[in-house]
Each structure stands twice: as C-alpha cells, then as structure tokens.
Amino acid sequence: MTRSSHVDAAAVIDLTRRLVRLPSVNAPLLRRSEEPAARLVAETMRQLGLDVDLDEVSPGRPNVVGTADGGLPGPTLLFEGHTDVVTEGDPSCWSFDPFVGDVVDGRLRGRGSADMKGGVAAMLHACASLVAARPFPGRIVVAALVDEEGMMSGVKHFVASGRAGGIDAAIVCEPEGGEVCIAQKGALRLRVEAEGRMAHGAMPDRGRNPIPALVELLAGLGEEERSLQAAHGRHPLLGDPYLTPTFFRAGEASQANVIPSSASCALDVRTVPALDHGELVRRIEALAGDIGARHDVTLRVAVVDDRPATEIGPDALVVEALVRAHEEVTGERPPFGGVPGTTDGTILWRDGRIPVVVYGPGGKWIAHQADEYVDVAELAQAAEVYRRAAERYLWEGAGLDVPPA
C-alpha cells in the first residue's frame, strides 16, 4: 500500500477563484447569503467522491457536510471552514472589483480569498486525494458551514444536530500565515441597557439621565481590563484580554434639549484560557449594579454571545501530524501561534468536546480588509499539508505505520 497522490494545485486555485466570484456576504436581511457558495461546494464534494448532505440552518443558509469512510478501522478527522464572508464595504476603497477572483502577480484577489474560501478549496481537494487512494483508516468529515462571521449559527447547528458525534479532532482551515495555532481567544459579546427617565434638558432634576451612568461604567471597565491583564499576565500566544466598547446609543429622542429615558452600549470582550467567563460577567454585573444605584438608573447586562478561549497541547496527535506535514512540504518547522479572533473551533471545542488546531492559507491580518488576497503558492502548500496531516493522523491514530511514499 502506498500513500495518496499529490493534491491537484490547479484545481484548488480554480475552485478558490470560482468561490470568490460568488458574493456570499453574511447579510441575509439584504438578500445576500452563503447559498451560492454552499451549492458550489456541495457540487464539488460530490464530484470529488464524498457523500454530501446539505443541512439548512435557516432559509437559504445551508451547511454542507461531506464524509468519506476509509474502509479500515480508525479515528475520525474533521476539516472545517465557512462559506460566508464579511461585507466588501465601500467598493471605492478597493483597487479592484471586490469579487473579481483573478490572479495577478501570484496573488488571488477578492473578498474571501484568504478568509476563507482558499482554505475551503484546499481542504476539499486535500481530502479528495485521500479518497481517490482508499483504503485508509477511519473517516474524514469536511464541513463548510454558514454564519461564522455572524453568530456562528452554522457550527452551533452542526453540533446540536449530532454532526460532531464521533469526531476525534478538527483542523479549522482559517488563514493563519503559516502558523500552527494551538490557542484561540475567547469572545464575550455583552450589551448593557440603561433605563432612566426622560426630561427637559433645562430641568435635569426632573429626570434620571442614563448617560452619565453608562459613561462611568465604561470608565470602570477600563480599570477592570487593567486588573484582568495584571492578574492573568500576557498569554504567550494570545496576548492580553480586552474589554472593548464598540457602540454607544443614547435614547429614542436624540435631541440636544432632551434627557433620554434610555441608553445602551455594546462590549466586545476578548479573553484568554485562564479567564472564567461566568465570573467575569458577574463582576461586570456587580459594577453595573453599584453604578446604577448611585445614579438612580437601572443598568442591565445581557450576554449576547459566549465563545470560550481554547488551547491544545503541542504534543496532541493532530498538532504533531500538522507540524510534521508542514515540515515535509516546506522543509521548515512551523511556529506555534494563537488566533487573535475566534473561529468556529471555539464551539467545536466547547460544545462538541473536539480538540481543535487552526491552520490555513493567507495572512491572518488581511482578513476583513479592502484589497484582500491570498498567495496562490500558499493555496497549493496548504492543500498538500492538509493531505499529509490527515494521512499521518488517521494512520497513526489507528496505531498503524504511515504507508511509504
């Protein structure tokens, strides 16, 4: 028995271009969604020999899950990515059509090229090369999910519907610039609502102004952030935790001579593995309660979304398989890194109890920017790394020697 053949690099590039040209922007209220890209992914999976299921998470937003049984006993490895992209924003900020999907000077250009249609194309064709060389131990699952850029409803549905059952490890194919990311920051999205009483601006004593209470809370959260950073130290792969206000709205009147009856703000909280989310929320609630009482204003803290920080040991089998594969393909040992944002892997880790490592083509800092691109050389490299990592993980996970080349 010999190892599977090399990945078809030209096919990876072609699929990435076709996906980028489909504007699968996460904006269902504007009648833009993942569906065109999901349909193309499903069609490609079928052509490549995978068994395919389309699982509609909400109207026009299907998860696509492909599976391939190797025919021999062994573990199950998941490759995961998402089909949605963020808005292109103002097209005038781009130096080319945001959905052009062309290749210029070795770069494949367009929204989603790095984040993360290149990773989706690479994982599909990597798995196809293994499928073509069956038998192999265990099973491969390839999931292209919706709404990663929103509330992560796709991966939440994937786990809740039992799709994560039996999966032993996952490689999330997000752009990480050649790093093997064994840690991810967690995210808490909080909303604070302040309720007071409307009054004339000339007679503030007749009302209860919610704005000073919120302003004091934001100042207090700055101190809380410094306290957390001092208590936990700087994580070697993820850096510091942050409590960042992201919007502030005051009242329904929005007039200079009116004290509003309500105000609100949002907080984007980024955490490290040692930081307990429940305890942090309780501390913020206590701070809000004290400030509200002093201002005779009600402050309520609501958790909009909760995504845990994750961390996996460098000696985990899936990590070692990925590191060895990268070394074989590039001749260099990859650096370990951390994901500064969050990926679907946070939900796979927490709710699916799946060990997760993140690795994929494209720079981690180019995501969500104008003039997004991915180097075509990275696409081919990542696909080959995925193939070899999967091969090594499945054979070694089954207690067998990897077949010779």
N, C-alpha and C positions, 0 to 999 in steps of 0.2 A: 504494500500500500504506500502511495506517495502523497505528498502534500498537494493542496489545491493550486490551481494556476494563478498567475498574477491577475490583479484586477484590471479591467478594461478602462484605462485612464481617459481615453477619448469619450467613452460613454458617460463617465462621471461628469466631465466638463459639459457635454451636450445636455444632460439632464439638468444640471445646475442652471444653464442658460435658459432652458425651457421653463423651469420653475420661477426664475427671477422675472420673466416676462409676464407672469400671471400675478397681478397686483392683489395678493391675498392679505390685504391690510385688515388688522383687527379693528373693524369699525362696523359692526352689524347694523347699527342704527342708520348708517349711511349706505346700507345695502352693499357693503364690501365685507367679504368673509374668506375663510380658508377653502371653501368648497372647490374652486377650480384647481388649486394646487393639490388638494386631497385626492381628487379624481385622477389627476395625472400620476400621483404617487401610487394609487391603487392599481391603475393600469400597468405601470412599470413593474410593480411587485409581481403581478400575475405573469407578465412576460418573462420575468426572471426565475419563475418556478416556485414562488412562495404561495402558500394558502392564505387567502386575503379575506378579512372581514372589515366592512365599513360599519362603524358604530356611531350613530348620530347622537351627539351630546345635546344639541339644541338645533332647531330648524336651520338647515343649510350649513351646519358645522360638524362634519363627521370626523371622528378619529379613524385612522387607518392602521390596522394591525396585521402584519404578515408573520407567518410562522413556517418553520421548516424543521422537520424531525430528521435527525441524522441517521436513524436506523440502529444505533448502538446505545446501550445504557450510558447515562452521563448527566451532567448538570444542565441547567437552562440559563442562557445568557441573553440579556435584553440590550438592544441598541435603541436609543430613544432620541427623538428630535421633535420639532414642532413645525407646522406648516404656516402659521401666521407670522406676519411682520408688522412692525410699527409703521405709523404714517410716514410718508415721504416728506411731509411738511410743505413748505413753500417751494415749488419746483424751481423758482428763480435762484434759490440758494445752491442749486446743483449746477455743475458744469456740463452735465449730460442728462439725458432723459432718465429719471429715477428707475424706470423699468426696462431699460434698453437691453440688458442681458448680453452685451457684446464682450469681446476680448480685445484689449488694447494694451500693447507693451507688457504682455504676460499677466495682465490683471483682468479678471472677470468682474464687470461693473454692474451695479444696480442695487436697489433696496432688497435686503435679504440675502445678498450674495454670501456675506460672512455669517450673518445672524438670521437663519442658519440653514439656508437651502443648500449651500455647499456641503454642510455636514450631513444633511438628509440624503443627498445624492451619493456621497461617499459611503455611508453605511449601507445603503441599498445594494450597491454594486459589490461591496466587500462581501456581504452575505451571499450574493448571487454566485460568487466564485467558489464559496464553500458548498453551496447547494449543488453546483454542477459537478462536484467531485465526491458526492456521497459514496460510501457511508462515512459518518463521523459520529463521535459520541454526543449524546444529549440532544439539545434543542436550541434553536435560535428564534428569538422573537424580535421583530423590528416594528417599532411603534412610531408613527408620525401623528402627533396629537395637536389638537386645536387649543387656542386661547392661552398659550404660555405667556404672551405679552400682556394679558389681562389678569383675570382672577384664577388662572390655571384650572379652569373647569374641565379641560380635556384630561389632564392627568388625574384629577380627583375622580372623574368618572371612570377612568381606566382602573383605578384601584378599587373603587366602590363596587364596580361590576364584576369583580373577581379576576380581572385580567392579570393582576400581579401575582396571583397564586402560583406557587411553584417556581418562580423566578429566583435564581440564586445570586445574581449580581447584575449590575447595569453599567453600561458605558453611555453617558449622556454626551452627545456629539456637538456641543456648543463650541464656538470659536474661542480658543484659549492660547493662541500664539505659540504652540509647541510645548506648552506646559502640561504636565500630568497633574490635574487639580484634585487633590485628595481632601479638600475642605471647601465649604461654601458658607458665605454669610447667611444668617437668618434674616427674615424681614417681618416686622410687625407694622401693619397699616392701621393707624388709630385715627378716630375722628372725635373731636371734643366739641360738644354743643353747650353754649352758654345761654341761659334764659334770664332775662331781667324784666324791665317794664318800660314801655315807650313813654317818652315825654318830650316837651318842647326843649330845644337846646338852650333857650334863655332861662329855663327853670329846671335845671338838672336835679334839684332836690325833690321834684315831683316824680322822678323815675328811678330806675335802677339800671345803671349803664353796664352792659356785659363786656364792653370793650376793655376797660382797664383790668378786669379780672383775667381775661384771656392774655393780655399783654404781660401781666405779672406771671401767669402760668408759663408762658414761653420763656421768660427770663429765668424762672425756676428750673425749667427743663435744661437750659444751658448749663446750670450748675450741676444738675443731675447727670448730664452727659460727662462732665469733667470728673465727677465722682465715680462713675462707672469705669471710665478709662483708667483712673488711678487704681481702682480695686482689681481690675482684671488684667491690666498690663496690655501691651501690644502683642496681638497674636502673630506668630512668625510668618504665617501665610495669608492672614486676612486683615491685619492691621487693627485699628481701633473700632469699637462700637460707636454708633452715631444716633442721635435723636434730632432729626431734621424737620422743622416746619416747612410744609410745601404749599399750603394756601391758607388764606385768611379772608373770611367774608363777614361783613357786619350788616346784619339786619335786612329787613324787607323794604325799608323806606329809601335808604341810600341818598339821603338829603343832608346837607350841611347843617340845617337847623333842627334836625330830628335825632333824638337819642333812640336808637333801635331797641326793640324788645329782645332781640336775639343776635347772636354772633357764633361763628364756628371756625375751626381751623383743622387742618389735617397734619398728621405727623408720620414721617417715613422713618421708622426705627430699624437700624441695621445692627445685627447682633453677632456675637462670636459664640462658639460652642459652650463655653462655661457659663453663659448668662441665661438664667431661667426666665422665660417669657412671662409665665404666670406671676412670678414675684415682681418683675418689672412693671407689669400692668397695675398690680396692687399698689406699688409705690407711687405711680403717676396718679392713680385714683385718689390716694390719700392726699397728695399735694394739691390736686384739684379741689378736693373737699375743703381743705383748710383755706385756700384762697377764696373759694366761693363764699364760705361763711363770713369771711372778713368783708367782702363786698356786697353781701346780701344778694348774691346771684347764685343760681344753680348751675354747676358745671358737671356735665356727664361725659364720661369717657367710654367710647364704643370701639371694640375690636372689629375692624373691617376684614382683615385677613391676617393669618398667622402661619408663617413658614419658618420652620426651625433651621438653625445652623446645623451643618453636618460635617463630620470628619471621619476618615477611614485611615487605618494604619498603612504605612508604606509596604508592609510585608503581606498585605492581603493578596490572595491569589490573582484577583482581577487586576490589581495595581501592578503586580510583578509581571503579569502577562503583557500588559500595555507598555511597561518600561522596556522589557526585552524586545518587543516588537518594534518600538521606536528606535532602539539601538540597532537592530538588524537592518532597518530601512535607511536610516540616516548616518549610521556609523558613530553617533554621539549619544551619550546618556542624557535623557531629558531632565530638565529641572522640575522639581515639585512646585506646585503653585496653589493658589486659592482663588475661588470665584468671588469677585467683589460684589456682584449682584446675587440674584437667586435664580435657580433653574427648576424645571420640573422634578429634578432629582431630590429636592427637599421633601416633596410629597411622597415620592417613591420610598425615600429613606424612612420618613416618619410613619406613614400610614400603611406602606407595603412592606416595611421592615427589610428593605433591599439595600445591600452595600452598593454605594454609588461612587464612580470616578468620572470626572469630566475632562474631555479631550476632544479637540476638533480643529478644523482648518479655519484660518482667518485670525486677525488680531483681536484681542479682547477689547481694545479701546476704540475700535472703528464702529462698533455696533451703535445703532440709533443715530448716526451722524449722516450729514449730506455727503455725497460722493463716496458712498460705501463701496467696497470692493473686496475681492479675495484673490490672492495669487493662485493661478492655475496649478503651479507646481505644488502648492500646499494641498490642493484638492486630491491630486494623484497620490501624494505622500500619505495623507490621512487615510485614504481608502485602503492602501496597502498595509498600513499599520493596523487598521481595524481587522483586516483579514487575518493577519498573523496573530494578533492578540486573541481573536476569537478561537482560532485553531489551537493556540497554546493553552488557553483557559479550558476549553472543552476536553482536550485530550488529557491534560494534567489533572483536571478536576475529576476525571473518571479513573484516575490512577494509572494512566497509560502513557507510554512514551510518545512524544510528538513524532509523526512519520518523517522520514528523511526527505529532503528536498529532491 
